[in-house]
Amino acid sequence: MELRNLIAIGVSLLFFFVYLQYMENKYPEYRKSSQVAQTDQSEANKDIKPEQTQNTNQLSAPEEPSSAGQEIAETAKAPEEAHKQLSADQLRLENAEVSYQFDQGLSALTSIKLKGFKDRPGKNQEQLVELAKHPFFIQASADPKQVSPLVSFQAERIDNETIRFSKQVNGWMMSQTFRMAKQGYNAELNLTFKNVSNKSQQLNAGFFAAENLRLDKDSGGFFPSMVRNYETVMVSLDGSRDEEMISSYCEDEENVPALSGTDELVDFIGFDHHYFLKLLIPSSKKLSFRIAKKGLIDTMGNCSITMAAYQPQGLLKPGETVQLKFATYFGPKKQEALSKVDETLTSALNLGWFSAIARPLLSLVKSIYHFTGNYGVAIVLLTICLKILFYPLTKAAAVSMKRMQKFTPEMNRIREKFKDDRARQQQEIMKFMSQHKINPAKGCLPILPQIPVFIAFYNVLSQSIELRHAPFFGWIHDLSVADPYYITPVIMGVGMFIQQKLTPNPQMDETQKKVMMFMPIMFSFMMISLPAGMVIYMITNTVVSIAQQHWLNKSLDAKMQTEAKKA
């Protein structure tokens, strides 16, 4: 492609995105109109108190094993006088880290608030992170594969840390007891099944979980965000994590299970909400499970995800009891907190293909942060250390490029001599390079090891909760999201331009060099949607590379002049 065509494409893209930004600023209500209904509904949900959520919704089992899961329906409960109604305070469990609010009739979590985390950055923002924006249903079932009658739960407050919910269905007395840990984000969930009929019954003891999840849309801007809300349903089977992106799964019209298995070794099962988790960890690892959706996305942008897990218990005689024990984790994706509950939970922190590099990088960033008190500074210092570590490769590449530059005139004469015979030309050039020990591949050496480091750093910055809402300096208040004013991407582009000027590339012709000079502009546009912390890493990497290249150019030029004088 000719240079003028590339420039035309670049200018057209620039004009298009500037025009989009102009229209968005001039008519902000146009972009927001599609979100008004969602926002109003979200605010309405926040205003509903726990007392108001009682006697409203009811949960039913899936119609059959092939159905998508439970269905949340509006039903009438049993009369008020049939059960003792607990107050909102009695239906609340909390410790220093987290607060759970339950609905008595549904045994659903209507609120899971994390006390140490704010919804948005800023010292004046007091809205805590809410992990149950819609009721999160967890219900015991004697057979998750069959329809269960709609029966409301009775509730009993046992002590300061414990609530028990129970109901009787089809000759089974089922209870589920939540016991919150005195500190941390975990709790115990014990499911008890007692045969209260006068005959033996088959029991597939298990639970249903269901929740309506909102599919957040991108916030707009020049480019779609590369760190848009990352939400998945997931299960860990014998140490191997499997997951399905909620957005892509819900948008697919095909109604098939996201994840399913029979008699598997289940480490944990649940939801990954980007920086936070809702997980159930069975004590008895052998479970059959199914995670699916109920229908398509509704008009409010919600997708109903349902989860069923069970364990066949065989025939139970009248009066016999079976208990299933689970641990729960509703909290942040912090390695320390996860490992305290169960070491297998640390795999819930998904750092991608290069997790073996990402985890040490995260540990180093956190270690440096303890001394600096600023994650941005920690990223800068770690990047400098990495550049020093890779300096031998950088030097080897610079030496190779200088040798190429020295012998370029002679190789150009060979090209000119055999310009009508391409095969002979290549043969003679390879022979010449072999005689003078020239290896063009060495010029790529500094780049190759930085590619996995770049990807690993990206995963650390976009997935690690330690960097969520972490400020740097000035206008950068959150290292995990893009620079709101696009200043750092511009700095990055200028730095790349300077670096290209300093880096010798003798094999390129004039047209190729002009095309390469256009690359900093393209990279600047790519950086617009990256986390600010990632761009700071790239800027630091570029600045140190410029310093190293400048030093190497001077020292190698001096060495070549000295060798020339001796010759």
MOZI-V937952 format. One record per residue. N is the residue number from 0. PHI is phi in whole degrees, -180 to 180 (NA if undefined). OMEGA is omega in whole degrees, -180 to 180 (none if undefined). Layout:
n,phi,omega
N,PHI,OMEGA
N,PHI,OMEGA
//
This chain:
n,phi,omega
0,NA,-179
1,-70,-178
2,-61,-178
3,-65,177
4,-69,177
5,-61,180
6,-64,180
7,-62,178
8,-63,-180
9,-62,179
10,-65,179
11,-64,178
12,-62,179
13,-60,179
14,-61,-178
15,-62,-177
16,-71,175
17,-64,178
18,-63,177
19,-60,-180
20,-65,179
21,-62,-179
22,-67,179
23,-65,179
24,-72,-178
25,-78,-179
26,-126,-176
27,-64,-176
28,-69,-179
29,-64,-179
30,-71,-176
31,-80,-173
32,-59,-179
33,-72,-178
34,-102,-174
35,-62,-178
36,-62,180
37,-66,-179
38,-64,180
39,-61,-180
40,-65,180
41,-63,180
42,-66,179
43,-63,179
44,-63,-180
45,-67,-177
46,-79,-179
47,-77,179
48,-81,-179
49,-55,-180
50,-63,-177
51,-77,-179
52,-77,179
53,-72,178
54,62,180
55,-120,-173
56,-111,175
57,-143,-174
58,-116,177
59,-123,180
60,-75,174
61,-65,-175
62,-65,178
63,-161,-175
64,-56,-177
65,-85,-180
66,-75,-174
67,-75,-180
68,146,-178
69,-69,177
70,-124,178
71,-88,-175
72,-132,175
73,-81,179
74,-140,176
75,-89,179
76,-88,175
77,-65,-180
78,-55,-177
79,-56,-175
80,-74,-178
81,-71,-178
82,-128,173
83,-77,-179
84,-89,177
85,-82,178
86,-77,179
87,-61,179
88,-65,179
89,-70,180
90,-95,-180
91,-118,172
92,-118,179
93,-156,170
94,-134,-175
95,-70,-175
96,-102,-170
97,-149,178
98,-130,177
99,-109,172
100,-120,-176
101,-107,168
102,-105,-173
103,-67,-174
104,-71,-174
105,-100,-170
106,52,-179
107,-111,173
108,-85,178
109,-90,178
110,-155,171
111,-132,-176
112,-103,179
113,-97,-169
114,-72,-177
115,-95,-175
116,-134,178
117,-95,-179
118,-70,-179
119,-138,180
120,-71,179
121,123,-177
122,-67,-176
123,-91,-178
124,-91,-176
125,-107,-180
126,-71,-178
127,-79,176
128,-63,180
129,-114,-179
130,-91,178
131,-127,179
132,-67,168
133,-122,179
134,-54,179
135,-104,-174
136,-87,169
137,-134,-176
138,-134,175
139,-69,178
140,-145,178
141,-78,176
142,-163,-178
143,-61,-179
144,-85,-175
145,-120,178
146,-66,178
147,-117,178
148,-60,180
149,-79,180
150,-130,-179
151,-77,-179
152,-88,165
153,-97,-177
154,-125,180
155,-142,177
156,-87,-175
157,-83,178
158,-155,-176
159,-64,-177
160,-108,-168
161,-132,172
162,-130,177
163,-119,175
164,-116,-179
165,-145,176
166,-158,179
167,-117,-178
168,-141,173
169,52,177
170,81,177
171,-116,169
172,-98,-177
173,-113,177
174,-135,176
175,-132,-174
176,-113,176
177,-100,175
178,-123,-178
179,-79,175
180,-69,-179
181,-68,172
182,-150,-178
183,99,-173
184,-109,-176
185,-106,177
186,-150,173
187,-100,175
188,-126,180
189,-109,178
190,-105,-179
191,-120,-179
192,-126,179
193,-122,178
194,-79,-179
195,-103,177
196,-87,180
197,-102,179
198,-146,177
199,-71,-178
200,-136,177
201,-78,-177
202,-124,167
203,-112,-173
204,-71,179
205,-175,-179
206,-142,167
207,-110,168
208,-133,-179
209,-150,179
210,-159,171
211,-88,-178
212,-109,179
213,-84,177
214,-92,-178
215,-68,177
216,-92,180
217,-68,-175
218,-84,178
219,90,-177
220,108,-179
221,-63,-180
222,-129,172
223,-60,-178
224,-65,177
225,-85,178
226,-124,177
227,-62,-173
228,-52,-176
229,-101,-179
230,-130,-180
231,-140,161
232,-99,-174
233,-151,176
234,-147,176
235,-110,-178
236,-113,178
237,52,177
238,87,-180
239,-109,-177
240,-83,174
241,-127,-176
242,-149,178
243,-141,178
244,-64,-176
245,-65,-176
246,-63,-179
247,-67,-180
248,-67,-178
249,-71,-179
250,-76,177
251,-77,-177
252,-74,179
253,-71,-174
254,-97,178
255,-124,179
256,-62,174
257,-71,180
258,-145,177
259,-158,179
260,-170,-180
261,-124,176
262,53,-178
263,-102,173
264,-83,-174
265,-94,176
266,-81,176
267,-161,-179
268,-149,179
269,162,-173
270,-117,173
271,-112,-180
272,-103,178
273,64,-179
274,-99,-174
275,-134,-175
276,-131,166
277,-127,-172
278,-126,170
279,-118,-175
280,-118,-177
281,-76,173
282,-74,175
283,-92,-168
284,-71,-176
285,-76,-179
286,-142,165
287,-101,-174
288,-148,178
289,-156,175
290,-118,-175
291,-150,176
292,-111,177
293,-108,180
294,78,-179
295,-96,179
296,-63,-179
297,-82,-176
298,-66,179
299,-90,-179
300,82,180
301,-100,176
302,-124,-179
303,-86,180
304,-105,-179
305,-123,-175
306,-139,177
307,-133,176
308,-142,-176
309,-154,179
310,-141,179
311,-62,-179
312,-114,-178
313,77,-179
314,-84,174
315,-111,178
316,-75,177
317,-54,179
318,89,180
319,-76,-176
320,-130,175
321,-128,179
322,-129,172
323,-112,-178
324,-115,176
325,-132,164
326,-106,176
327,-120,173
328,-136,176
329,-120,-175
330,-175,-175
331,-77,177
332,-87,177
333,-108,-174
334,-58,-177
335,-65,-179
336,-67,-179
337,-68,-177
338,-68,177
339,-67,179
340,-80,-179
341,-164,-176
342,-61,-180
343,-67,-178
344,-69,-179
345,-63,177
346,-71,176
347,-68,174
348,-83,-173
349,-86,-179
350,-108,171
351,82,-176
352,-60,-175
353,-102,-180
354,-62,178
355,-64,175
356,-91,-175
357,-64,-177
358,-65,174
359,-62,178
360,-61,179
361,-62,179
362,-63,179
363,-67,178
364,-60,-180
365,-66,179
366,-66,179
367,-67,179
368,-60,180
369,-60,179
370,-93,-175
371,-94,-177
372,74,-179
373,-145,-177
374,-68,177
375,-64,177
376,-64,178
377,-61,178
378,-64,180
379,-62,-178
380,-65,179
381,-66,179
382,-63,178
383,-62,178
384,-62,179
385,-66,179
386,-66,176
387,-66,179
388,-62,-179
389,-89,-176
390,-58,178
391,-57,177
392,-68,179
393,-63,180
394,-65,179
395,-61,179
396,-67,180
397,-64,177
398,-62,180
399,-62,-179
400,-68,178
401,-66,177
402,-64,176
403,-61,-179
404,-63,-179
405,-66,-175
406,-98,-180
407,-60,179
408,-57,-180
409,-69,178
410,-67,176
411,-65,177
412,-66,177
413,-64,179
414,-61,-179
415,-68,-178
416,-66,-177
417,-114,-177
418,-67,180
419,-92,-180
420,-132,-175
421,-61,-178
422,-63,179
423,-66,179
424,-59,180
425,-63,-180
426,-64,-178
427,-69,179
428,-66,179
429,-63,178
430,-64,179
431,-63,-180
432,-65,179
433,-67,-180
434,-64,-176
435,-102,176
436,55,178
437,-99,-180
438,-129,-178
439,-63,-178
440,-64,-180
441,-64,178
442,-68,179
443,-93,-174
444,-56,-178
445,-68,-175
446,-79,-173
447,-57,-180
448,-70,-179
449,-79,-180
450,-64,177
451,-64,177
452,-65,178
453,-59,-179
454,-65,180
455,-63,179
456,-64,178
457,-60,179
458,-65,177
459,-61,-175
460,-72,-177
461,-93,-176
462,-115,-173
463,-81,-177
464,-69,178
465,-60,-178
466,-95,177
467,-68,-180
468,64,178
469,-80,-179
470,-83,173
471,-112,175
472,-137,174
473,61,-173
474,-84,-178
475,-91,-178
476,-101,-178
477,-152,-177
478,-72,-176
479,-90,178
480,-123,-176
481,-69,175
482,-60,-175
483,-68,-177
484,-111,175
485,61,-178
486,-75,-178
487,-64,175
488,-62,178
489,-67,177
490,-60,179
491,-61,180
492,-63,178
493,-63,179
494,-62,179
495,-65,178
496,-62,179
497,-65,-179
498,-62,179
499,-65,179
500,-63,-177
501,-83,-174
502,-88,179
503,-71,177
504,-144,-170
505,-67,-176
506,-79,-178
507,-82,171
508,-85,-174
509,-65,180
510,-64,179
511,-62,179
512,-63,179
513,-67,177
514,-64,180
515,-64,178
516,-68,178
517,-82,-176
518,-63,178
519,-56,179
520,-66,180
521,-65,179
522,-65,178
523,-61,178
524,-66,178
525,-64,-178
526,-72,-176
527,-57,-175
528,-97,179
529,-82,175
530,-59,-180
531,-58,178
532,-62,178
533,-67,-180
534,-68,177
535,-62,175
536,-59,-178
537,-67,178
538,-64,179
539,-61,178
540,-59,-179
541,-69,-180
542,-62,179
543,-65,178
544,-63,177
545,-62,180
546,-62,180
547,-65,-179
548,-66,178
549,-62,179
550,-64,-179
551,-66,178
552,-60,-179
553,-65,-176
554,-68,-180
555,-71,176
556,-63,178
557,-63,180
558,-65,180
559,-67,177
560,-65,179
561,-63,179
562,-64,180
563,-67,179
564,-65,179
565,-66,-180
566,-70,none
//
